[in-house]
Amino acid sequence: MAGAAEDHSQRAHVLAGMVRQALYVGRVEDAMTYVGLTDMFAGSVSATTRAMLCVVNARAFATLGHLAETMRAIEDAETWFAQRNPEADPPALWFYDDAQILGDTGHALWTLGMRYKHAAPEAEERLSEAVAMHAQSDTRGRMLSAAKLLRLRFQWDPRPEVVGQISVALDGLISVRSARIHDDLRALSSALKRVPDVPGTLALGEVITNRDDELMEPSFS
């Protein structure tokens, strides 16, 4: 329908969602196919929309472990975001502010940072800034970035201090009905249980497991 109506903004929104869904379910080849389609109408959408598309592309490249392409896409996203005019944006992007692009680019780099330690510091910096900048009313956005940040910190630095940070954030994370946060919590629970020598890990892992009934079932949302 969006294509037939020549609604390029809607097409961009739908295509970005298709990339995210394909990545979530592990269909990376499909995601890259959708990424290749974004250039078809990129010149017909707002600067903010182009920034959002570049970030989605960065996430796809990061999933493949392509650092140079990921960074190039992030740089392009930041260039377009700096040119944004909110009045020209489609209603669907009302939320796309400074905190959002920091969280989104941080998420792309997080994918690399979970695999390569040298990529972790910039991902952590962006996610930390996103958590700090999100409005208090945007609990979901803040918790999405917080969940990724905690997983990244624990990946490379499983100290009791990080375990404490996860414990403090747990109520806030569980309060948000998000499949993405649900998945991060389960991954944190598994990671905690793999390092029993670190004080507090086993107990906190069990706390998360025992609260599974409060979590959503996984999906691509």
C-alpha positions, 0 to 999 in steps of 0.5 A: 500500500505504501509503495502504491501510494508513493508514500516513501516515508511509510516505505522506509518505516516498513522496510526498517522494520523488516530489517529489524525483524529479519535480524531478530530471527537470525535471517541475516541474508534477508536483512541484507537484501532489505538493506539493499533496497533502502537506497531506492527511495532514500533521496525522497525522505526526511533527513531524520528518516535517512538517519534512521535507515543508516542506523538500521543498515549499521545494525545489519553490517554489525551482525556480519561483523563488518566494523568498517561498514558499520562505522561508515553507516553510523557516520552517515546516520550522524551526518543526516541527523545533524541536518534534521528538521522535525517539522519535515518528519513523518509522525512515526518518527516523533520520538527520534531525538538525540537520546534515540540515535545514541541508543540506536547507534550504541545498539549497532556497536553493541553487536560488535562489542559483544564479539570484539572487546576493542569495539566495546568501549564506544558502544558502552559510551553511547549506551551510557549517554543514551540512558542519561539523556532519555526523558524520565517519561521514556522508560522503555527507551531508557531501559532498552539501552540500559539492558544492552549496556549491562550485558556489555559490561558483564561480558568483559568485566564480570565484577561484583560491582557490575552484578550490583548494577544489574540488581539495582536495574532489575525492577526497572527492566522487568517493569517494561513489557518488551520482548527485547528486554526480556531476551536481554534479561534471560541472557544476563541470567545465563551469563551470571550463572556461568561465573559462579566464582563472582560473588552474587552471580548465582543468586541474582541469576536465580532471582531473574529466573524465578521472575520469568512469569513477569516477563513477556514471551520472546518476539521481534518487537 
